[in-house]
Amino acid sequence: MKTKVIILLVLLVLTLASCYYDNEEKLYFVLDTSCNLENVTFSGTVKPILQASCHRCHSNANSLNSGGGIKLENHADVQSMANNGKLMGAVTHASGFIPMPQDGGKLSDCEISQLQRWVDNQTPNN
């Protein structure tokens, strides 16, 4: 009887030990190099992000109906929202701002980082 208990305990320990699983991403800091923060431009980076995620409500055609009068159609429109802090406040879902996109999920971390890089670079029209 004592032998059976020992065997069962050994099997239980081995079974529990075999279920241990480490996720590499949790074990080691893995730098995501797929997000390009070099050469962030308005025309090549910022505008495509806004067209894909914001123009449904904030284009010239839709800004009065569903966009609260806020247009993000051209550099001047976007620069104005960036300079007053509303662009980054909205896309980062910061407290005190209406989170955008309103009916969708948050922009990816990469897209937010790219927008922030453009703002940090003084919102050039490039």
N, C-alpha and C positions, 0 to 999 in steps of 0.2 A: 504494500500500500504506500509506504514512504517513497519508494522508487517511482511509482506512478505520479505522485505529487511533484516530485523533483523534475521528472520528464515534462509534465504539463507546464510547470513554471519556466523551464528552459524554452519550451516551444512558445510560450506566451511572450517571453522576452525577445526571442528571435523574430517573432511575428511583428511585434511592435517596432522593433528596430528596423525591420525591412520596410516599414511604411514611412520612414523618415524621408522627407523630400525637401531639397533646398532649391529654391528658385535662384538662378544665377544673377538675375537683375536685383534681387533683394540682398544677395550676399556681397556683391561687388558693385560699386558705383560704375555704371555704364554710361559714358558720354554719348548722347545722340548726335552723331555727326551728319545726319541726313538733313538737318535744318541749316540752310545757308544764310548766314547773317552778314556775309561779305557782299559788297556791291548791291545793297538794298536800294532800289530806285522806286520813284513814284510810278512810272509807266510800266516797269517790268515786275514789280513786286506788290506795291500797295494797291494800285488800281485793280489788278486781277483778283486780289482778296476781296476788295469791296464789291466788285461786280458779281462775284460768286455768292457772297453772303449778305450784302446790304442793299443792292439796287432793286430788289423785289419791292422794297418799301421806300427807299431813299434816292430814287432816280428823279429826274426832272418830271417825268410823267406821273409818278406815284407819290411824290413827297407830300402833296396836300391831302390826298385821300388816306393813306395809311402810314405816312412817315412823319407826322407831326410837324410838317413844314421844313424838316431838315433834309437838305440835299447833299449827296456825296457823289456828285456827278463829275466834277473836275477838280483840278489841283486847288484852286482858290476855296472851293467849298470844303474840301477835306482839311486844308491847312487851317482854316478858321476853327473847325471842330477840334483839331489837334492842339492848336495854340491855347484854346480856352480849357483844355483838359477833358472835354467831354468825350472825345473819341476813345482815349485809353481808359477812362473811367467806365464807359459803357461796355467796351469789349472785354475788360478784365473783370467785369461784374463787381466793381468796387462799391462799397457802401455809399449811398447817397446818389447813385446813378441808376437809370433804368437799364437793366442788363440787355445787351444786344448780342446777337440777333434775338429779337423778342420771342419769336415763335419757334426758334430752333435752339440747338445746343450751342454751347460756348465755342468760339473759334479754337482751333488747335493751339497748343502751347507754342508751336513753331510760328504760326501766323501772328500770334500776339507778340512774340519776340521780334518778328520782322517789322511789324508796325511800330513797336517801341524803338527799334533801331533807327527807323526813318524819322521819328519824332526827335530822338536824341541827336540826330544829325541835322537838326534845324529845319526839317520838312522841305528839303530841296525839290524843285520842280525839274526832275531829271527822268 
